[in-house]
């Protein structure tokens, strides 16, 4: 009998045998060829790899902690959107995913006059 992990095979024909009883005195009979095989406890092999065992350019760039500065959070773009307060044709905007992933983003508009508007896409 030979064992690979928790599977036990007949040494004569290679057929998969019944599961191990856990008793070293038990005999497992092969259903295919009728050979009698001594039952041995299956051995489990556990292997572990260190994170640096497989180098990756992406993993090297990734950090466990992403730090955002105040400038990163307040980054705004300019768009052609008319301010309801002063009528200015350009407004600053930012977007954020505040709802579930299958719904649109929320757009935050800001005018130089101080007016703010929120639109859910």
TIFI-832489 format. One line per field, with one value per residue: residue number from 0; x, y, z of N, C-alpha, C in turn. Coordinates in steps of 0.001 Angstrom, whole numbers, plus 500000, padded with zeros to 6 digits. Atoms other than C-alpha are relative to their C-alpha. Example, Ala and Ser with C-alpha at 12.3 -4.5 7.8 and 13.67 -1.06 7.14 Angstrom:
BEGIN
seq <- (0;1)
n.X <- (500890;499180)
n.Y <- (498810;498810)
n.Z <- (500000;499940)
ca.X <- (512300;513670)
ca.Y <- (495500;498940)
ca.Z <- (507800;507140)
c.X <- (500900;499230)
c.Y <- (501200;501090)
c.Z <- (500000;500730)
***
This chain:
BEGIN
seq <- (0;1;2;3;4;5;6;7;8;9;10;11;12;13;14;15;16;17;18;19;20;21;22;23;24;25;26;27;28;29;30;31;32;33;34;35;36;37;38;39;40;41;42;43;44;45;46;47;48;49;50;51;52;53;54;55;56;57;58;59;60;61;62;63;64;65;66;67;68;69;70;71;72;73;74;75;76;77;78;79;80;81;82;83;84;85;86;87;88;89;90;91;92;93;94;95;96;97;98;99;100;101;102;103;104;105;106;107;108;109;110;111;112;113;114;115;116;117;118;119;120)
n.X <- (500836;499291;500867;499654;500867;500974;500479;499259;500085;499532;498646;499999;500658;500105;501382;500234;500545;500888;499261;499248;500717;499168;499379;498895;500203;501091;499655;500931;500072;500246;501221;499722;499168;500103;498757;500122;499042;499932;500476;499092;500615;499608;499174;500324;498819;500335;498881;500254;499094;499855;500515;498965;499511;500404;499902;500918;499865;501206;499964;498990;500565;501143;499668;501111;500712;499995;500115;500506;499745;501144;500055;500591;501434;500686;499679;501212;499857;500932;500905;500992;501235;500443;500311;501386;499998;499456;500057;498677;500080;499051;499994;499076;500742;499350;500940;499757;500904;500591;501032;499470;499158;500782;500655;499099;499239;500548;499167;500072;499641;499711;499762;499137;500848;500289;501139;499650;501097;499700;500821;499806;500070)
n.Y <- (498838;498736;498892;498658;499152;500808;501042;501253;500749;501391;500100;500905;499473;498551;499611;499255;500874;499403;499097;500615;500205;499428;501091;500582;501448;500256;500382;499464;500870;499259;500458;500268;501184;500900;500019;499564;498949;499615;498637;499095;498697;499078;498884;498726;499167;498582;499169;498575;499141;498643;499031;499545;501129;499778;498556;499416;498547;499395;500141;499075;498656;499937;499927;500436;498817;498932;498722;498903;498681;499090;499592;501104;500061;498802;499812;499700;499693;498970;500481;499054;500210;498658;499813;499564;498819;498797;500122;500268;501155;501048;500359;501060;501198;501245;501122;501021;501149;500052;501042;501317;500016;500052;498707;498959;499233;498721;498896;498825;498787;498850;498783;499038;499140;500708;500889;501415;500819;501427;500720;501454;500513)
n.Z <- (500000;499979;499616;500445;499184;499280;500899;499860;501236;500011;500541;501143;501204;499932;499744;498771;498966;498996;499130;498916;498737;498954;499252;500775;500140;500945;501364;500986;501167;501230;500663;501407;500242;498848;499224;498607;499705;498601;499789;499298;499804;501068;499556;500610;500151;500011;500430;499864;500750;499475;500982;500929;500783;501379;500190;500963;500114;499432;498545;499493;500017;499101;498582;499169;499555;500981;499316;500806;499432;500125;501407;500754;499721;500482;501403;500747;501415;500461;501038;500511;499257;499614;498586;499808;499138;500638;501451;500566;500914;499584;498580;499609;499582;499572;499969;498974;500056;498667;499976;500354;501199;501231;500187;500466;499018;499572;500484;499151;500728;499155;500765;499313;499171;498755;500189;500151;500499;500053;500993;500016;501373)
ca.X <- (500000;501201;499822;499826;498519;495301;494687;495699;496468;496944;500594;499658;497239;497216;493477;492205;491540;488968;489866;492280;490870;493737;494769;498226;496976;494093;494203;492626;491461;491595;488201;489809;492484;491776;495288;495634;497353;498515;496794;499131;498165;498049;500623;499749;502498;502228;504425;504692;506225;507570;506003;509350;509833;508065;509323;506933;507255;503648;504112;507217;505236;502296;502410;500255;499225;498207;498692;496640;497722;495303;496194;495203;491782;490994;492075;489447;488981;487190;484130;481568;478724;476658;476449;472822;473793;475943;475581;479293;479844;482722;482698;485186;484180;485253;483683;483333;481804;479478;476840;477155;479453;476633;475372;476861;479270;478376;479658;480417;480407;481896;481833;484257;481277;480955;477899;478034;475916;475776;474557;474087;474874)
ca.Y <- (500000;503527;506788;510224;512780;511291;509029;505356;503265;499529;498622;495928;497724;501366;501383;503834;501931;502502;505232;504439;502989;504455;501050;499787;496159;496539;495049;496873;494646;496109;495928;495814;493100;491588;492300;492695;495878;496776;499902;502736;506116;508626;511347;514935;517123;520821;523254;526960;529676;532959;536055;536976;533491;534617;538102;540339;543865;544582;543244;545390;548519;547661;548646;547379;550917;553593;557133;559981;563552;566460;567498;564035;564254;567771;567271;568869;569162;571884;571111;572975;573048;576163;577360;577739;580528;582928;581604;580933;578411;576483;574601;572409;568790;565602;562140;559430;555947;556301;553744;550094;549103;548525;552109;555308;557640;560788;564020;566972;570361;573523;577040;579866;581808;579161;577341;573529;570922;567123;564894;561103;559538)
ca.Z <- (500000;499294;500604;499059;501528;502874;499837;500077;496979;496346;495762;493218;490861;492030;492786;495421;498654;501373;503838;506635;509830;511818;513162;512097;512486;509999;506500;503578;500715;497207;495485;492023;492350;495796;497108;500870;501955;505433;506744;507630;508979;506149;506413;505772;504436;505174;503303;503906;501789;502996;501385;499832;498301;495117;494246;492386;491073;492048;495576;495985;495089;497344;500969;503799;504665;502207;503444;502034;502584;502947;499388;498096;499728;498483;494885;492646;488905;486941;484795;482708;485251;485929;489527;490659;493047;491000;487424;486951;484095;485734;489049;490875;491480;493237;493176;495807;495846;498846;497883;496880;494023;491523;491920;490556;492282;494182;492605;494865;493100;494631;493275;494086;495514;498253;496834;497117;495353;495484;492620;492816;489424)
c.X <- (500887;499002;500554;499035;499055;499403;500899;499760;500541;501373;500049;499425;499861;498596;499898;499307;499030;500821;500622;499141;500773;500707;501123;499850;498943;500554;498918;500060;499617;498778;500248;500763;499972;501257;499743;501139;499925;499593;501060;499278;500439;500789;499600;501257;499547;501235;499588;501041;500043;499476;501049;500564;499679;500020;499061;500186;498785;500012;501008;499462;498869;500471;498763;499127;500118;499746;499531;500307;498741;499838;499366;498480;499245;500305;498703;500350;498958;499151;499051;498656;499593;499586;498576;499918;500435;499997;501339;499942;500940;499904;501069;499171;500945;498945;500394;498970;499426;498950;500608;500674;499201;499210;501050;500713;499230;500975;499748;500506;500227;500317;500896;499182;499635;498821;500497;498752;500456;499048;500365;499822;499377)
c.Y <- (501233;501108;501299;500939;499132;498914;498769;499160;498591;499961;499092;500642;501522;500516;500768;499091;500755;500901;499251;499872;500603;498947;499388;498489;499658;499660;500559;499126;500853;499421;499631;498688;499011;499936;500529;500970;500355;501463;500801;501337;500926;501166;501254;500853;501445;500780;501460;500768;501360;500975;500449;498858;500161;501502;500489;501510;500702;499939;500967;501425;500163;500120;499592;501182;501087;501305;501068;501309;500853;500455;498906;499979;501188;500285;500177;500281;501055;499411;501109;499676;501357;500030;500538;501288;501256;499948;499756;498688;498862;499773;498931;498782;498903;498908;499034;498888;499807;498912;498678;500042;499977;501287;501041;500717;501260;501088;501207;501201;501125;501184;500936;500948;499343;499044;498563;499226;498542;499341;498526;499512;498631)
c.Z <- (500000;500292;499440;500719;500797;499115;500116;498749;500173;499352;498774;498737;499984;500232;501329;500999;500898;500903;501174;501249;501155;500833;499164;499795;498956;498626;499082;498756;498800;499303;498541;499798;501168;500844;501400;500294;501472;500119;500748;500152;498878;500583;499245;499984;499887;499582;500105;499210;500669;498951;498992;499157;498514;499737;498896;499986;500588;501520;500606;500062;501011;501443;500790;500414;498945;500742;499030;500715;499841;498561;499135;500164;499423;498540;499213;498541;499641;498880;499569;500653;500558;501467;500120;500808;499245;498477;499331;499203;500375;501499;500224;500399;500468;499985;501099;499832;501398;500130;499556;498629;498705;499757;499634;501135;500389;499578;500905;499198;501002;499111;500813;500886;501330;499900;499794;499568;499909;499008;500093;498568;499971)
***
